[in-house]
Amino acid sequence: MTVSHLISLAEEVERYLGDPHDPSSRMSYQRILEHDESERYPHELVDVLHEWGLHTYLLPEEWGGRAIDVEVGFNLLRLVARRDPAAATAVMLTDLAFMPAWIAGTAEQREGFVRAITDGTKMAWGLSERHHGSDVLANEMRAEKVPGGYLLSGEKYLIGNATVSDVVSLQARTDERGGPGGWSLFAVDKRECAPGTFEHLPRERLHGLRASDLGGFRLDQVFVPESSRFGEEGRGLEISIKGAQVARISICSMSLGAVDTALRLAMDFAEQREIFGRKVVEIPYSRRQLAECFADLLIGDALCTEAVRGLQGNPAQASVFSSVVKYFVPTLLERTMAQTSVVLGARLYLRDHPHFGVYQKMMRDVLVAIFADGNTVVNLKNIALELHELLGTARDPGEELRAGAEKSVGLLYDVDAKLPRWQPQRQSLFSRGKDDTVLAMPDGIERLRALAERQHDPAQRRWYLRSAEVAQRLMGELDRLHEGTTRLKQRWGKEYSTSDELFRLGEQYCAVHAGAALVHLVTRSADVLQDPMPDGAVLLLCLERVWRQFRSDEPVTDIDVIDRVVEVLRWQHSEHRLFSHWQFRLRASSS
Ligand SMILES: Cc1cc2nc3c(=O)[nH]c(=O)nc-3n(C[C@H](O)[C@H](O)[C@H](O)COP(=O)(O)OP(=O)(O)OC[C@H]3O[C@@H](n4cnc5c(N)ncnc54)[C@H](O)[C@@H]3O)c2cc1C
């Protein structure tokens, strides 16, 4: 899908949902907060989204849905999440529960589910169990083979859409010994379960996403026919991991949406509030805070752009970019929210405030991306496990690999480039030491220098050149990280993968990857992004934020950079644009 098509679709949904500050709009903050306060599942809001057809953009076109490119569904969810992460999650969960059918289902399953979901069937994804959390290979739910099908028994706990769902996709043990080939996935249609065999667990009360339907279920010899199994017996783990790669990326739309609203509210406040004789937005310290929050959103935006496009354009490396994005974006944006809070001050505490009341909800809701769909630490561990190999390749990839990476980066980061059809079954479980975003970094830096030379404005040229320097230094950190993993391997031997220091190196690798993603997006999409993007000062501040992961006290930007970034931010805010490289026009009022 072209950028202009995506933007027009995004603007269509915004127009349909209306200004969230207007209580009479279809999806207003007032109504959203009523659901949050009363902890009622947002049926009416989900219905509004269904009426527009949002869920169909998450279902493959070839079987009757309207999804062609993953980035469309992702960005639509992000726009819903900027209003209500609870309603966005409710819709997303059905999509995630459908993933096993998309990855490994029969034609009948795929078409059947697409039809049913289009008509309003809700689904839940049942992986987690009370006693095992991230250790899914210890899960206990069993599927006992019987003539014509299976008998499922066990419990799933902390499951979204637990009671409102009609169908649940479940992971169960088909081999007593477990192990990688010991799991299978099944669709259980609750409406077809024999009486007394399927029981809902009590709903949990939540800190954030209070309107969500989080609970669980207990199955006691639920019969499911063989035709309800997704893929061959024993493929459950592989299918779950591929589905999880998608889920990890999708959930980041919650972080981006929630923090967009947080920054928008902070800007509304900063533009209006006068203190000590001037507006908050004119106070130097506040300006830096706001500019940095904007930069953080753009870092998340760049990483998510890579990841959603990567599912189609680079499925062989899905294990790396889905883990990088899931570790880096929610962790970064949770901290960003603490920074927008500093600007907003006391108003963040006012639950009933007609304009700022939704802020406290976003503060709570944003946390969901930290643990759902794979805890932060689990994602960091995924990186850690591949880290030594990734760094080894990055040190000396050879010409062929480097050229391949540059080509692949061209597809991922030129947001107008046409992507191949999404085939989630092609996603790999391991990237075999390859991370094209990092491998193509030298080329990205060269392109950045060339972009600098094309600037007529001397300040822009200076900022782009400085950005290239910072990116070069970031890339230089790869050698140090490689020395680190080599040393750890020597010191820890077989225990290497559990060392806490390895996780720290993994965090820093993600930061280098984020810096590379920014450089690629700006250079490869420079001609497609609309004014005022790309911008040298904005890029430089983004890279400073990343660089701070290595040298927290080393200044990269000066007051001129902050002034320019605030200028861009104020323009996007006053023009009601999403805080993104994409220029989506939003429905938003600021007072
Ligand atoms: C709002 C909400 C919605 C949810 N929706 C669903 C759903 O729809 N479907 C579903 O199946 N589940 C769902 N869950 C469950 C959730 O995904 C799991 O609880 C989570 O993935 C497991 O992580 P945990 O935080 O419970 O931590 P645990 O797995 O219990 O781990 C505890 C701690 O141990 C550490 N740790 C964990 N693994 C490692 C590791 N490999 N290496 C080192 N340290 C580690 C981490 O610090 C972690 O915080 C939901 C949970 C919530 C709260």
Ligand as a Chemical Component Dictionary entry (heavy atoms), coordinates in Angstrom:
data_LIG
# 
_chem_comp.id                   LIG 
_chem_comp.type                 NON-POLYMER 
_chem_comp.pdbx_formal_charge   0 
_chem_comp.three_letter_code    LIG 
# 
loop_
_chem_comp_atom.comp_id 
_chem_comp_atom.atom_id 
_chem_comp_atom.alt_atom_id 
_chem_comp_atom.type_symbol 
_chem_comp_atom.charge 
_chem_comp_atom.model_Cartn_x 
_chem_comp_atom.model_Cartn_y 
_chem_comp_atom.model_Cartn_z 
_chem_comp_atom.pdbx_ordinal 
LIG C1  C1  C 0 -3.566 -7.554  30.915 1  
LIG C2  C2  C 0 -3.002 -8.901  30.574 2  
LIG C3  C3  C 0 -3.389 -9.516  29.394 3  
LIG C4  C4  C 0 -2.906 -10.791 29.074 4  
LIG N1  N1  N 0 -3.391 -11.425 27.962 5  
LIG C5  C5  C 0 -3.008 -12.701 27.714 6  
LIG C6  C6  C 0 -3.624 -13.440 26.658 7  
LIG O1  O1  O 0 -4.526 -12.942 25.977 8  
LIG N2  N2  N 0 -3.209 -14.706 26.430 9  
LIG C7  C7  C 0 -2.235 -15.290 27.174 10 
LIG O2  O2  O 0 -1.902 -16.438 26.911 11 
LIG N3  N3  N 0 -1.643 -14.616 28.198 12 
LIG C8  C8  C 0 -2.017 -13.351 28.497 13 
LIG N4  N4  N 0 -1.468 -12.674 29.563 14 
LIG C9  C9  C 0 -0.430 -13.315 30.347 15 
LIG C10 C10 C 0 0.938  -12.715 30.101 16 
LIG O3  O3  O 0 1.265  -12.697 28.742 17 
LIG C11 C11 C 0 1.936  -13.564 30.872 18 
LIG O4  O4  O 0 1.642  -13.406 32.244 19 
LIG C12 C12 C 0 3.329  -13.130 30.621 20 
LIG O5  O5  O 0 3.733  -13.272 29.296 21 
LIG C13 C13 C 0 4.249  -13.957 31.455 22 
LIG O6  O6  O 0 5.007  -13.044 32.054 23 
LIG P1  P1  P 0 4.875  -12.660 33.580 24 
LIG O7  O7  O 0 5.041  -11.190 33.653 25 
LIG O8  O8  O 0 3.674  -13.266 34.172 26 
LIG O9  O9  O 0 6.205  -13.205 34.188 27 
LIG P2  P2  P 0 6.725  -14.658 34.552 28 
LIG O10 O10 O 0 6.792  -15.486 33.343 29 
LIG O11 O11 O 0 6.011  -15.208 35.729 30 
LIG O12 O12 O 0 8.190  -14.275 34.973 31 
LIG C14 C14 C 0 8.484  -13.571 36.198 32 
LIG C15 C15 C 0 9.735  -12.768 36.033 33 
LIG O13 O13 O 0 10.830 -13.636 35.780 34 
LIG C16 C16 C 0 11.736 -13.042 34.872 35 
LIG N5  N5  N 0 11.880 -13.915 33.685 36 
LIG C17 C17 C 0 10.904 -14.521 32.994 37 
LIG N6  N6  N 0 11.403 -15.251 31.979 38 
LIG C18 C18 C 0 12.727 -15.099 32.019 39 
LIG C19 C19 C 0 13.800 -15.609 31.233 40 
LIG N7  N7  N 0 13.580 -16.414 30.182 41 
LIG N8  N8  N 0 15.059 -15.239 31.563 42 
LIG C20 C20 C 0 15.272 -14.424 32.610 43 
LIG N9  N9  N 0 14.299 -13.920 33.384 44 
LIG C21 C21 C 0 13.041 -14.242 33.106 45 
LIG C22 C22 C 0 11.158 -11.693 34.515 46 
LIG O14 O14 O 0 11.728 -10.699 35.312 47 
LIG C23 C23 C 0 9.703  -11.828 34.842 48 
LIG O15 O15 O 0 9.109  -10.609 35.134 49 
LIG C24 C24 C 0 -1.961 -11.427 29.923 50 
LIG C25 C25 C 0 -1.563 -10.790 31.112 51 
LIG C26 C26 C 0 -2.102 -9.569  31.455 52 
LIG C27 C27 C 0 -1.726 -8.964  32.789 53 
# 
loop_
_chem_comp_bond.comp_id 
_chem_comp_bond.atom_id_1 
_chem_comp_bond.atom_id_2 
_chem_comp_bond.value_order 
_chem_comp_bond.pdbx_ordinal 
LIG C1  C2  SING 1  
LIG C2  C3  SING 2  
LIG C2  C26 DOUB 3  
LIG C3  C4  DOUB 4  
LIG C4  N1  SING 5  
LIG C4  C24 SING 6  
LIG N1  C5  DOUB 7  
LIG C5  C6  SING 8  
LIG C5  C8  SING 9  
LIG C6  O1  DOUB 10 
LIG C6  N2  SING 11 
LIG N2  C7  SING 12 
LIG C7  O2  DOUB 13 
LIG C7  N3  SING 14 
LIG N3  C8  DOUB 15 
LIG C8  N4  SING 16 
LIG N4  C9  SING 17 
LIG N4  C24 SING 18 
LIG C9  C10 SING 19 
LIG C10 O3  SING 20 
LIG C10 C11 SING 21 
LIG C11 O4  SING 22 
LIG C11 C12 SING 23 
LIG C12 O5  SING 24 
LIG C12 C13 SING 25 
LIG C13 O6  SING 26 
LIG O6  P1  SING 27 
LIG P1  O7  DOUB 28 
LIG P1  O8  SING 29 
LIG P1  O9  SING 30 
LIG O9  P2  SING 31 
LIG P2  O10 DOUB 32 
LIG P2  O11 SING 33 
LIG P2  O12 SING 34 
LIG O12 C14 SING 35 
LIG C14 C15 SING 36 
LIG C15 O13 SING 37 
LIG C15 C23 SING 38 
LIG O13 C16 SING 39 
LIG C16 N5  SING 40 
LIG C16 C22 SING 41 
LIG N5  C17 SING 42 
LIG N5  C21 SING 43 
LIG C17 N6  DOUB 44 
LIG N6  C18 SING 45 
LIG C18 C19 SING 46 
LIG C18 C21 DOUB 47 
LIG C19 N7  SING 48 
LIG C19 N8  DOUB 49 
LIG N8  C20 SING 50 
LIG C20 N9  DOUB 51 
LIG N9  C21 SING 52 
LIG C22 O14 SING 53 
LIG C22 C23 SING 54 
LIG C23 O15 SING 55 
LIG C24 C25 DOUB 56 
LIG C25 C26 SING 57 
LIG C26 C27 SING 58 
# 
